[in-house]
């Protein structure tokens, strides 16, 4: 009988030890999870990335980044973004850190633009459709949402994004940029101006900051969300793509359009110095006193790689109420300039001429929001060129490690 009792005691000891071990493991995980959350609940890769609770507002299991400068930087499709929210399903709503263009918004033309020109510059396989409020708002203070629109892949930032991201009157979305907001109004349209929500005239030009939704299945391959080390999305795209940098001789170019057989490039830092557009708004390479003549003669002949350049069509139609007007007129040349319609990826540089006319004596130039200029003013020049897209390249296509063509 005594031996049996000893055996039972040993069983109890083993059971107690196991309970303490399990309890210790539970306590360990509780302690290590306090003060941090996972980036996405339904994505194993995203679950390895943590953020500070102080940077987050939670609404119905949606995590929304807030404050002046949370660690929510993300690099995707050669563009720097900010994560707006981590949704219930693990998908991410993100917006560009900078404006990708400055446009009028007559008949909500900007929404058409981002779902056309901008959407065509990125790979849709990584995207889910966005959702946004489609109600007409009379006052910012009295807004509610009865109509949710879910058919677009791209939207603009909204009043809700600004309000939900604000902490102590500071928001990373209020970063000294002026831009259109997505919300509809019964009078003037909503914009952000001077870091405040305001009303804007649809015929004025304001910045464009697209918002997209990345699928929960995306893989974050590196980064910690800081500006120096943004989260980097793993993509299987290779070769020349929009936003990639390419070095030709000593010149750094950025790809802003990819065609079937060619890519269009804009000089990343523009030309040194400033020049006038000419005596008229016409982009005519045969006019001696025009910027078109200079770019297609003196400048072209100065390039050691000029034989790589191919004749290309440059859209020179007038910009009235829609970006689609720009393709109503075409000029063929070796060297062109960016149009109102083109994505602006040249290091957020401001104050340079565009090829797009406003009238006979004025053309558009890329600035904050006042962007029509007399043609005889001296302004920065950003040349554009077109090359075949079948060149073999080395490098990563980033600004620090650009593609270099194997000649």
C-alpha positions in Angstrom: 0.0 0.0 0.0 2.8 2.4 0.8 4.3 1.9 -2.7 1.0 2.8 -4.3 0.8 6.0 -2.3 4.3 7.1 -3.4 3.4 6.4 -7.0 0.2 8.6 -6.8 2.3 11.5 -5.2 4.7 11.4 -8.1 1.8 11.7 -10.6 0.5 14.7 -8.7 4.0 16.3 -8.8 4.3 15.8 -12.5 0.8 17.3 -13.0 1.6 20.3 -10.9 4.9 20.9 -12.8 3.0 20.8 -16.1 0.4 23.3 -14.9 3.2 25.7 -13.8 4.9 25.3 -17.2 1.7 26.1 -19.1 1.0 29.0 -16.8 4.5 30.3 -17.3 4.2 30.2 -21.1 0.8 32.0 -21.0 2.3 34.7 -18.7 5.3 35.1 -21.0 3.1 35.7 -24.1 0.8 38.2 -22.2 3.8 40.2 -21.0 5.4 40.3 -24.4 2.2 41.3 -26.2 1.4 44.2 -23.9 2.2 47.6 -25.7 2.3 46.1 -29.2 -0.1 44.9 -31.9 0.3 43.0 -35.1 0.2 44.9 -38.4 -2.5 42.6 -39.9 -4.6 40.1 -38.1 -5.1 37.7 -41.1 -1.7 37.7 -42.6 1.1 35.6 -41.1 3.8 37.7 -42.6 2.2 41.0 -41.5 1.8 39.5 -38.0 5.6 39.7 -37.5 5.5 43.5 -37.8 4.5 45.5 -34.7 3.6 49.1 -34.0 3.2 51.4 -30.9 -0.3 51.6 -29.4 0.2 55.4 -29.1 0.1 55.6 -32.9 -3.2 53.9 -33.2 -6.9 54.6 -32.9 -9.2 51.6 -32.9 -12.7 51.6 -34.4 -14.7 48.4 -34.7 -11.5 46.3 -35.0 -10.0 48.7 -37.6 -6.7 50.1 -36.6 -6.1 53.7 -37.8 -2.8 55.5 -37.6 -2.8 58.9 -35.9 -0.6 61.7 -34.9 2.1 63.9 -36.5 4.6 61.2 -37.5 3.7 57.6 -36.7 5.9 54.8 -38.1 3.5 54.0 -41.0 5.8 54.5 -44.0 5.5 51.9 -46.7 7.2 51.4 -50.1 5.1 49.9 -52.9 5.3 50.2 -56.7 8.3 52.5 -56.5 6.3 55.1 -54.5 6.5 56.1 -50.8 3.1 55.7 -49.0 1.6 56.1 -45.6 -0.6 53.4 -44.1 -3.9 54.9 -43.2 -5.6 51.9 -41.6 -5.3 48.2 -41.0 -8.7 46.8 -41.8 -10.6 43.9 -40.2 -9.6 41.5 -42.9 -5.9 42.4 -42.7 -5.9 44.6 -45.8 -4.2 48.0 -45.7 -5.5 51.4 -46.9 -2.6 53.5 -47.9 -2.1 56.9 -49.5 0.9 58.5 -51.2 3.2 60.6 -49.1 3.3 63.3 -51.8 1.0 64.6 -54.5 1.3 62.7 -57.8 -0.2 65.5 -59.8 -2.1 68.8 -59.6 -5.4 69.0 -61.4 -8.8 70.7 -61.7 -11.7 68.8 -60.4 -14.6 69.8 -62.6 -17.3 67.1 -62.5 -15.1 65.2 -60.1 -12.6 64.6 -62.9 -9.8 63.8 -60.4 -11.6 60.6 -59.3 -11.7 59.5 -63.0 -8.0 60.3 -63.3 -6.8 58.2 -60.4 -8.9 55.3 -61.6 -7.4 55.7 -65.1 -3.9 57.1 -65.5 -2.7 56.4 -61.9 -4.3 52.9 -61.7 -2.7 51.9 -65.0 0.7 52.7 -63.5 0.5 50.0 -60.8 -0.2 46.2 -60.7 -3.9 45.6 -59.8 -3.3 42.1 -58.6 -2.1 43.4 -55.3 -5.2 45.5 -54.8 -8.7 45.2 -53.4 -11.4 47.7 -54.3 -11.7 50.6 -51.9 -14.9 51.8 -50.2 -15.9 55.4 -49.5 -18.8 57.5 -48.5 -20.7 58.8 -51.6 -23.1 61.2 -49.8 -23.3 64.9 -50.5 -22.1 66.9 -47.5 -23.3 70.4 -46.7 -21.1 71.0 -43.6 -18.0 69.2 -42.3 -19.5 69.2 -38.8 -22.8 67.5 -40.0 -21.7 64.6 -42.0 -23.1 61.1 -42.0 -22.8 58.3 -44.4 -25.8 56.5 -46.0 -24.3 55.6 -49.4 -21.1 53.5 -49.5 -19.4 53.1 -52.9 -17.3 50.0 -53.5 -16.7 49.8 -57.2 -13.4 51.7 -57.6 -9.8 50.6 -57.0 -8.6 54.1 -56.1 -10.1 57.0 -54.1 -8.9 60.2 -52.7 -8.3 61.1 -49.1 -11.5 62.0 -47.2 -12.6 64.2 -44.3 -12.9 61.0 -42.2 -9.3 60.2 -42.9 -8.1 63.6 -41.7 -10.4 63.6 -38.6 -9.5 60.0 -37.6 -5.8 60.5 -38.0 -5.7 63.8 -36.0 -4.2 63.7 -32.5 -3.7 66.9 -30.5 -4.5 68.8 -33.7 -1.6 67.1 -35.5 -1.8 64.5 -38.4 0.7 63.0 -40.7 -1.8 63.7 -43.5 -1.5 67.4 -42.9 2.1 67.7 -44.2 2.0 71.2 -45.8 0.5 69.8 -49.1 -2.7 71.2 -50.6 -5.0 68.6 -52.2 -8.5 67.5 -53.1 -10.7 65.5 -50.8 -13.0 62.7 -51.8 -16.2 63.9 -50.2 -18.9 65.5 -52.3 -20.4 68.9 -51.5 -23.6 70.7 -52.4 -21.6 73.8 -53.2 -17.8 74.1 -53.4 -15.7 71.0 -53.2 -13.6 70.0 -50.1 -9.9 70.4 -50.1 -7.0 70.6 -47.7 -5.3 74.0 -47.7 -2.7 75.3 -45.3 -3.2 72.0 -43.3 -6.9 72.7 -42.8 -10.1 71.3 -44.4 -11.6 74.0 -46.6 -13.7 74.7 -49.7 -12.1 74.9 -53.1 -13.3 75.9 -56.6 -13.4 72.9 -59.0 -11.7 75.0 -61.7 -8.7 75.7 -59.5 -5.8 73.2 -59.3 -5.0 71.2 -56.2 -2.9 68.2 -55.4 -3.9 64.6 -56.0 -3.1 62.0 -53.3 -4.5 58.6 -54.3 -5.7 56.0 -51.8 -5.6 52.3 -52.5 -6.2 49.1 -50.6 -3.6 46.4 -50.5 -4.8 42.8 -50.2 -4.3 41.0 -46.9 -2.2 38.5 -48.7 0.6 40.9 -49.5 4.0 40.1 -48.0 6.1 42.7 -46.1 9.7 41.7 -46.8 11.5 44.3 -44.7 11.3 47.6 -42.9 10.1 49.0 -39.6 7.7 51.7 -40.8 10.1 54.6 -40.3 11.0 57.1 -43.1 14.6 55.6 -43.3 13.3 52.0 -43.3 9.7 51.9 -44.6 7.9 48.7 -44.8 8.7 47.2 -48.2 6.0 45.2 -50.1 7.4 42.1 -51.9 6.5 42.4 -55.6 7.3 40.0 -58.4 7.6 42.8 -61.0 11.0 43.0 -62.6 12.5 45.3 -65.3 11.4 48.8 -66.3 8.3 50.0 -64.5 6.7 53.3 -63.6 8.7 55.0 -60.8 11.9 53.2 -61.6 15.1 55.2 -62.0 17.4 54.6 -64.9 20.9 56.1 -65.4 22.0 57.1 -68.9 25.6 58.2 -68.9 25.7 60.6 -65.9 22.0 61.6 -66.2 19.4 60.2 -63.8 15.9 59.6 -65.3 12.6 58.4 -63.8 10.1 56.3 -65.7 6.6 57.8 -65.8 5.0 55.8 -68.5 5.4 52.3 -69.8 4.2 51.5 -73.3 4.1 48.2 -75.3 7.5 48.8 -76.9 8.9 51.8 -75.2 9.2 53.7 -71.9 9.0 57.4 -71.3 11.5 59.1 -69.0 11.6 62.4 -67.2 14.9 63.9 -66.1 14.8 63.4 -62.4 16.3 66.7 -61.3 15.5 68.8 -64.4 18.0 71.0 -66.2 20.2 73.3 -64.4 19.2 77.0 -64.7 15.9 78.3 -66.0 14.6 79.1 -69.5 11.6 80.7 -71.1 9.0 78.5 -73.0 9.1 80.8 -76.0 7.0 83.5 -77.7 3.9 81.4 -77.8 2.4 78.3 -76.1 3.0 76.1 -79.1 5.5 73.3 -78.7 7.1 73.6 -82.2 10.6 72.3 -82.8 11.0 74.4 -85.9 10.7 77.7 -84.0 14.2 78.9 -83.2 13.2 80.9 -80.1 11.2 78.1 -78.5 12.1 75.6 -75.8 11.0 72.8 -78.2 13.7 73.9 -80.6 16.4 74.0 -77.9 15.5 70.6 -76.5 15.5 68.9 -79.9 18.7 70.5 -81.1 21.3 71.9 -78.7 20.2 69.7 -75.8 19.7 66.6 -77.9 23.1 66.9 -79.5 24.7 67.2 -76.1 23.6 63.7 -75.1 26.1 61.0 -75.5 23.2 58.5 -75.7 21.1 60.4 -78.3 21.0 57.5 -80.6 19.0 55.6 -78.0 16.2 58.1 -78.2 13.2 57.4 -80.5 10.7 59.7 -82.1 7.7 59.8 -79.8 4.2 61.4 -79.6 3.8 64.2 -77.0 0.3 65.3 -76.1 -0.1 69.1 -76.5 -3.9 69.6 -76.4 -5.3 72.4 -74.2 -6.3 71.6 -70.7 -9.8 72.9 -70.0 -12.1 70.9 -67.7 -10.7 67.4 -68.0 -7.3 65.7 -68.3 -8.7 63.8 -71.3 -8.6 67.0 -73.3 -4.8 66.9 -73.4 -4.6 64.2 -76.1 -6.6 66.3 -78.6 -3.3 67.4 -80.2 -0.1 65.5 -80.8 3.5 66.6 -81.6 6.2 64.1 -82.7 9.7 64.8 -81.5 12.8 63.2 -79.9 12.5 65.3 -76.7 9.3 66.5 -75.1 8.1 67.7 -71.7 5.6 66.5 -69.2 1.9 67.3 -69.8 -0.8 68.1 -67.3 -1.9 64.5 -67.7 1.4 62.8 -66.8 2.3 61.5 -63.4 4.7 63.8 -61.6 7.4 61.7 -60.1 10.5 64.0 -60.4 11.4 64.3 -56.7 8.4 66.5 -55.9 10.1 69.3 -57.8 8.0 72.4 -58.2 7.9 75.4 -60.6 8.8 73.7 -63.9 7.1 74.2 -67.3 4.6 71.7 -68.7 4.0 71.2 -72.4 0.3 71.8 -72.0 -1.1 75.2 -73.3 -3.7 77.3 -71.5 -4.1 79.8 -74.4 -1.8 81.3 -77.0 0.4 83.1 -74.5 0.2 80.9 -71.4 1.1 77.4 -70.5 0.7 75.3 -67.4 3.6 74.8 -65.0 3.8 72.4 -62.1 3.6 74.3 -58.8 1.5 74.1 -55.7 -1.9 75.4 -57.0 -1.2 78.6 -59.0 -0.1 77.0 -62.1 -0.6 79.0 -65.3 2.3 81.0 -66.6 3.2 83.5 -69.3 5.5 81.8 -71.8 8.3 84.4 -71.5 9.0 83.8 -67.8 12.1 82.0 -66.8 11.3 78.6 -65.2 12.8 75.2 -64.6 12.7 72.7 -67.5 12.2 68.9 -67.2 12.9 67.2 -70.5 11.2 63.9 -71.4 12.5 61.2 -73.7 11.4 57.8 -75.0 13.6 54.7 -75.4 12.9 51.1 -76.4 12.0 48.9 -73.4 14.0 45.8 -74.6 17.4 46.9 -73.2 19.1 44.7 -70.7 19.7 46.5 -67.5 21.7 46.1 -64.3 20.8 47.6 -60.9 17.7 47.7 -58.7 15.8 50.7 -60.3 15.9 52.8 -57.1 17.3 56.3 -56.8 20.3 55.1 -54.9 20.8 52.0 -57.2 19.3 52.9 -60.6 19.1 50.7 -63.6 22.0 51.0 -66.0 21.6 50.0 -69.6 23.9 47.4 -71.0 25.0 48.8 -74.4 
